Amino acid sequence: MKLTSQSFVDGARIPDEFAFCNPAAAEHVCLGSNRNPHLAWHNPPAGTRSFALICHDPDVPSRGDDVNQEGRSVPASLPRVDFFHWVVVDLPADLREIAAAAYSREVTPRGKPGPQTEFGARCGINDYTAWFATDEAMRGDYYGYDGPCPPWNDERLHHYVFTLYALEVERCAVEGRFGGLEARNAIAGHVLAEAKLTATYSLNPGVVD
C-alpha cells in the first residue's frame, strides 16, 4: 500500500496553507489557512474493510515552561511526546482519496463538530482540545484536522507523520468522544498494512527545514 499527496513532498516542509499558524514578523505567528492536505492511496491489501488515518507530531515538548516565552527557547534536547493533529476511523474500504480542505478549511475557535464526518467516517478529537482547555475564547472539542503550530521558540524541527492503516474490521471499536491513543489501541491487532508520509514545519526562523 502506498500513500501519496499533491499537497507536500514526503520529508519536506508542509506549505503554510496547511498549518494552524504561520510565521509572522509581529508577535512571531499569525493564524494560517488550516486546510487539511490532499492524500491518496493505492493497492490496499486483500481483506481491507476500512481505513484509519492518524497524523501526529512526535516532537512536542514534554514540558511547557519555556514554550513561546520571550527571551527563552525550548532546547532541542528536551524529551518529546506525541501530539495528535488528525484522527479518522471508519473510512470506507473503497475510498482512495481525501481532497485538500475536505476536513478543514480554516481555524475554527472552539473546534469543528464531530465525531460524524465526511464519507460516513468518524473523527476523533485532536490535541488542541487539551491545549486550549484553559483558554476561554478557544476551548472546546477539536474534531478533525488542525495543522501545525509548533512553539515559535523551539530549537527542534517538528515532524508531522500521516499514517494510513488498512484494517480487517469495518468499524473501529471506539465509541463517543475518542482521541489518538484510543484509536491506536482500538486498531491494534487489526492492521493489515500501513503507509506513511512525513512533513516538517517550524515557526522558529533559526531552525532550518
C-alpha positions in Angstrom: 0.0 0.0 0.0 1.3 3.4 -0.9 0.3 6.9 0.5 0.8 10.0 -1.7 0.0 13.7 -1.6 -0.4 16.5 -4.1 0.0 19.0 -1.2 3.5 18.3 0.1 6.6 16.3 -0.6 7.5 13.5 1.7 10.2 14.6 4.1 9.9 18.3 3.2 8.2 21.3 4.8 4.4 21.4 4.5 3.2 24.6 2.9 1.8 27.3 5.1 -1.8 26.9 3.9 -1.9 23.5 5.7 -0.7 25.0 9.1 -2.8 26.2 12.0 -0.2 29.1 12.5 2.2 30.7 10.1 5.4 32.7 10.7 4.8 36.5 11.2 7.0 39.5 11.9 4.7 40.8 14.6 4.1 38.6 17.6 6.0 35.8 15.9 3.0 34.0 14.4 -0.4 34.6 12.8 -3.3 32.2 12.1 -3.0 30.1 9.0 -5.5 28.8 6.4 -5.5 25.5 8.3 -6.6 23.4 5.3 -6.1 19.7 5.5 -3.7 18.4 2.8 -4.6 16.1 -0.1 -4.0 12.4 0.5 -4.4 9.5 -1.8 -3.5 5.8 -1.5 -3.2 2.8 -3.8 -3.0 -1.0 -3.6 -4.5 -1.8 -0.2 -4.3 -5.5 0.8 -7.0 -8.0 0.1 -9.4 -8.2 3.0 -9.4 -4.5 3.8 -12.7 -3.5 5.2 -11.9 0.1 6.3 -9.1 2.6 6.8 -8.0 4.7 9.7 -5.9 7.8 9.4 -3.8 9.4 12.1 -1.5 12.4 11.9 0.8 13.1 14.9 3.8 15.2 15.8 6.3 13.3 17.9 8.4 16.4 18.6 6.1 18.3 21.1 7.9 19.5 24.3 7.2 17.3 27.3 7.2 20.4 29.5 5.7 23.8 28.7 7.9 26.0 30.9 9.7 27.7 28.1 7.1 27.4 25.3 6.5 30.7 23.5 8.3 32.7 26.2 10.2 35.9 25.1 13.9 35.7 25.8 13.8 31.9 26.3 14.0 28.9 24.0 12.8 25.3 24.1 16.0 23.2 24.0 16.3 20.5 21.3 17.4 18.1 24.0 14.2 18.3 25.9 12.3 15.0 25.9 9.3 15.0 23.5 5.8 13.5 23.4 3.2 12.8 20.7 0.6 15.5 19.7 -2.3 14.2 17.6 -3.4 16.6 14.8 -5.9 14.3 12.9 -7.7 11.1 13.9 -10.2 9.5 11.5 -11.7 6.0 11.6 -14.2 4.0 9.6 -13.1 5.4 6.2 -14.8 3.1 3.7 -12.8 0.3 2.0 -13.5 1.7 -1.5 -12.2 5.2 -0.7 -8.8 6.1 -2.3 -8.5 9.9 -1.8 -9.2 12.8 0.6 -9.3 16.1 -1.1 -7.4 19.2 0.2 -9.7 21.1 2.5 -12.3 18.3 2.8 -11.9 18.1 6.6 -10.7 21.6 7.4 -10.8 25.0 5.6 -9.8 27.5 8.4 -9.1 27.8 12.1 -12.4 27.2 14.0 -12.4 28.6 17.5 -13.8 26.0 20.0 -13.2 23.3 17.4 -15.1 21.8 14.5 -18.0 19.4 15.2 -17.8 15.6 15.4 -17.5 12.8 15.5 -19.6 12.1 12.4 -17.8 13.4 9.3 -17.3 13.0 5.5 -17.6 9.6 3.8 -19.6 8.2 6.8 -16.4 8.1 8.8 -15.8 9.3 12.4 -13.3 11.8 13.6 -11.6 11.8 17.0 -10.6 14.9 18.9 -7.1 16.2 18.3 -4.8 17.5 21.0 -5.7 21.2 20.5 -8.6 20.1 22.7 -6.3 19.9 25.7 -4.0 22.7 24.6 -6.9 25.2 24.6 -8.7 23.8 27.6 -7.9 26.9 29.8 -8.5 29.5 27.0 -12.0 31.0 27.4 -12.1 32.1 23.8 -10.8 28.9 22.2 -11.6 25.9 24.5 -13.8 23.1 23.1 -13.6 19.7 21.4 -11.4 20.0 18.3 -12.6 17.3 15.9 -11.0 16.6 12.5 -7.8 18.2 11.2 -5.9 21.1 12.8 -2.5 21.7 11.4 1.0 22.6 12.7 1.6 25.3 15.2 4.9 24.3 16.9 6.3 26.7 19.6 7.9 29.7 17.8 11.0 29.4 20.1 11.5 25.6 19.7 15.1 24.7 18.7 13.8 21.4 17.2 12.3 20.9 13.8 8.8 19.3 14.1 7.7 16.3 12.0 4.1 15.6 11.1 3.6 11.9 10.4 0.5 10.9 8.4 -0.2 7.2 8.8 -2.9 5.4 6.9 -3.9 2.0 8.3 -5.7 -0.7 6.2 -7.9 -2.6 8.7 -9.6 -6.0 8.7 -12.7 -4.6 10.5 -15.4 -2.4 9.1 -15.9 -0.4 12.3 -13.3 0.7 14.8 -14.1 -0.3 18.3 -14.3 3.2 19.8 -17.4 5.0 20.9 -18.4 8.6 21.5 -15.5 11.0 22.2 -12.1 9.5 21.5 -8.6 10.6 20.7 -5.5 9.4 19.1 -4.4 7.0 21.8 -7.8 5.4 22.0 -7.8 4.9 18.2 -4.4 3.4 18.2 -5.4 0.9 20.9 -8.6 0.0 19.1 -6.9 -0.8 15.8 -4.1 -2.8 17.3 -4.3 -6.4 16.1 -6.5 -5.4 13.1 -3.9 -3.7 10.9 -3.3 -5.4 7.5 -1.0 -2.8 6.2 0.1 0.8 6.9 1.7 3.6 4.8 3.2 6.9 5.9 4.1 10.3 4.7 6.1 12.8 6.8 6.1 16.6 6.6 8.2 19.1 8.6 7.3 22.6 10.0 8.9 25.2 12.2 7.9 28.7 13.3 11.4 29.4 14.6 13.3 31.4 11.9 16.5 30.0 13.3 15.5 26.4 12.5 16.3 25.1 9.0 13.6 22.9 7.5 
